[in-house]
Amino acid sequence: MSHLLIVTSSLSGAASQSNRLIERYSAGLAAADPRLEITRRDLGAQPVAPLDGARLGALGTPAAARTALQATVAAESDALIAELKAADVVLIGAPMYNFTVPSQLKSWFDHVARAGVTFRYTAAGPEGLLTGKRAVIVTTRGGRHQGAPEDHVVPYIQTMLAFIGIRELEIVYAEGLAIGERERQSSLAAAEARIDALTALAA
Ligand SMILES: Cc1cc2nc3c(=O)[nH]c(=O)nc-3n(C[C@H](O)[C@H](O)[C@H](O)COP(=O)(O)O)c2cc1C
């Protein structure tokens, strides 16, 4: 049985286009595989704590030596990592906020990138430990930035996923959503068509 992890990060809730497109993607995968198990991690609705000194200290302390508070803090990161480890496919909703990912999504990566657990350093360099998974990024933007130097969304997510071992990746762009109604509609229609084509391949 396949397991899908959906990570969304828009702050716009029901008005979010990335959330809507992600739902379309997951519905397509579920239609192709009725036994698909789905876990949802909505970082916009329920943000994970940003990394701070106390949290970093807790994660850097061996489990047996943690205080009760440190153990609670570390358990939050452990739960996020367990969700990711259990997934075969990771679907990431990534609106562009100020040319990069929402800080909620950055915080999620700060939790799940853990030395010795999701990556390790070897003599040959860093090695991602979460192999055998694939990911899909659905990224929404008010303007048009695909492939441009100011797009710090896709290169960042690609780098982070590769760092922890996830290299098989599809990207769906919905750009120009704030440029005008016609452009918005055609961009969303193109993103929907791409999603339908990608999920049809899974059938
Ligand atoms: C705080 C904030 C910052 C944004 N920064 C950018 C930006 O740098 N470039 C851009 O093209 N659009 C930017 N936008 C527009 C969003 O990317 C666009 O509204 C997108 O649809 C948001 O995704 P969502 O509908 O899933 O929430 C920004 C929106 C917000 C709320």
The ligand as an ORCA input file, in Angstrom:
! r2SCAN-3c Opt
* xyz 0 1
  C       3.208     37.540      2.102
  C       3.129     37.338      0.619
  C       4.253     37.509     -0.152
  C       4.192     37.306     -1.537
  N       5.332     37.437     -2.264
  C       5.291     37.191     -3.591
  C       6.472     37.263     -4.377
  O       7.572     37.529     -3.887
  N       6.375     37.034     -5.708
  C       5.187     36.699     -6.304
  O       5.153     36.479     -7.506
  N       4.048     36.608     -5.582
  C       4.080     36.838     -4.247
  N       2.934     36.715     -3.507
  C       1.686     36.267     -4.167
  C       1.451     34.779     -3.921
  O       2.534     33.999     -4.359
  C       0.178     34.357     -4.639
  O      -0.909     35.055     -4.070
  C      -0.085     32.867     -4.517
  O      -1.319     32.571     -5.122
  C      -0.116     32.424     -3.086
  O      -0.393     31.035     -3.014
  P      -1.742     30.518     -2.334
  O      -2.882     30.981     -3.211
  O      -1.616     29.057     -2.297
  O      -1.828     31.130     -0.962
  C       2.969     36.933     -2.138
  C       1.827     36.766     -1.344
  C       1.903     36.950      0.022
  C       0.664     36.736      0.863
*
